[in-house]
Amino acid sequence: MYKINQKAVVLVFFLQLVVGGIWYASTPTALLGRSILEDASEQPSIIMAVLFVLSVLVYLLFTAWLLVRIKGMSGPERFFLVIAIWFFIVLPNYIFVSMQLNFSEVDVFYLLSYSAINCAIAAIILPLWRSSRSIFKT
């Protein structure tokens, strides 16, 4: 039985955090109403940063766990499964955010772009770098 490849999960997690930092640093001024470098008191709190990191980790661990539980699928099929998870779970938020927050299409696209990049990173690395089998049952 295959187990979750912890090395792959750690690699994907750090790549997603790096992309998250770049994504936040490139936030359009129109979306925030200010430049990222202005007014440090308006920066996200530590609690929000921790919640962000935890949400990325939980979603990644769920995806890795799901890929381990799926039997009889090849690497490309697992890739498309991760992409399908994003389409059917995350993408519907586009409609909700558009309707409830009155953001422009560009702003909504920017907000959801981070999850799309995270999904692509996970879809490329997790299905293709599977954990090795152990001859010892634990």
Contacts in CASP RR format, 6 or more apart in sequence:
PFRMAT RR
TARGET T0000
AUTHOR 0000-0000-0000
METHOD contacts of the structure
MODEL  1
MYKINQKAVVLVFFLQLVVGGIWYASTPTALLGRSILEDASEQPSIIMAV
LFVLSVLVYLLFTAWLLVRIKGMSGPERFFLVIAIWFFIVLPNYIFVSMQ
LNFSEVDVFYLLSYSAINCAIAAIILPLWRSSRSIFKT
1 133 0 8 1.000
2 68 0 8 1.000
2 130 0 8 1.000
2 131 0 8 1.000
2 133 0 8 1.000
3 68 0 8 1.000
3 131 0 8 1.000
3 134 0 8 1.000
4 61 0 8 1.000
4 64 0 8 1.000
4 65 0 8 1.000
4 68 0 8 1.000
4 131 0 8 1.000
5 64 0 8 1.000
5 126 0 8 1.000
5 129 0 8 1.000
5 130 0 8 1.000
5 131 0 8 1.000
6 131 0 8 1.000
7 129 0 8 1.000
8 64 0 8 1.000
8 125 0 8 1.000
8 126 0 8 1.000
8 129 0 8 1.000
8 130 0 8 1.000
8 131 0 8 1.000
9 60 0 8 1.000
9 61 0 8 1.000
9 64 0 8 1.000
9 126 0 8 1.000
11 125 0 8 1.000
12 60 0 8 1.000
12 121 0 8 1.000
12 122 0 8 1.000
12 125 0 8 1.000
12 126 0 8 1.000
13 56 0 8 1.000
13 57 0 8 1.000
13 60 0 8 1.000
15 121 0 8 1.000
15 125 0 8 1.000
16 56 0 8 1.000
16 60 0 8 1.000
16 117 0 8 1.000
16 118 0 8 1.000
16 121 0 8 1.000
16 122 0 8 1.000
17 53 0 8 1.000
17 56 0 8 1.000
19 114 0 8 1.000
19 117 0 8 1.000
19 118 0 8 1.000
19 121 0 8 1.000
20 114 0 8 1.000
23 113 0 8 1.000
23 114 0 8 1.000
23 117 0 8 1.000
24 36 0 8 1.000
25 36 0 8 1.000
27 36 0 8 1.000
27 110 0 8 1.000
28 106 0 8 1.000
28 107 0 8 1.000
28 110 0 8 1.000
29 35 0 8 1.000
30 107 0 8 1.000
31 103 0 8 1.000
31 107 0 8 1.000
31 110 0 8 1.000
31 111 0 8 1.000
34 42 0 8 1.000
44 52 0 8 1.000
56 118 0 8 1.000
59 118 0 8 1.000
60 118 0 8 1.000
60 122 0 8 1.000
63 82 0 8 1.000
63 85 0 8 1.000
63 122 0 8 1.000
63 126 0 8 1.000
64 126 0 8 1.000
66 81 0 8 1.000
66 85 0 8 1.000
67 78 0 8 1.000
67 81 0 8 1.000
67 82 0 8 1.000
67 126 0 8 1.000
67 127 0 8 1.000
68 131 0 8 1.000
70 78 0 8 1.000
70 81 0 8 1.000
73 81 0 8 1.000
75 127 0 8 1.000
75 128 0 8 1.000
76 127 0 8 1.000
78 126 0 8 1.000
78 127 0 8 1.000
79 123 0 8 1.000
79 124 0 8 1.000
79 127 0 8 1.000
79 128 0 8 1.000
80 123 0 8 1.000
81 127 0 8 1.000
82 119 0 8 1.000
82 122 0 8 1.000
82 123 0 8 1.000
82 126 0 8 1.000
82 127 0 8 1.000
83 119 0 8 1.000
83 120 0 8 1.000
83 123 0 8 1.000
85 119 0 8 1.000
86 115 0 8 1.000
86 116 0 8 1.000
86 119 0 8 1.000
86 123 0 8 1.000
90 112 0 8 1.000
90 115 0 8 1.000
90 116 0 8 1.000
90 119 0 8 1.000
91 112 0 8 1.000
93 112 0 8 1.000
94 108 0 8 1.000
94 112 0 8 1.000
97 103 0 8 1.000
97 108 0 8 1.000
97 111 0 8 1.000
97 112 0 8 1.000
98 105 0 8 1.000
98 108 0 8 1.000
101 108 0 8 1.000
103 111 0 8 1.000
END
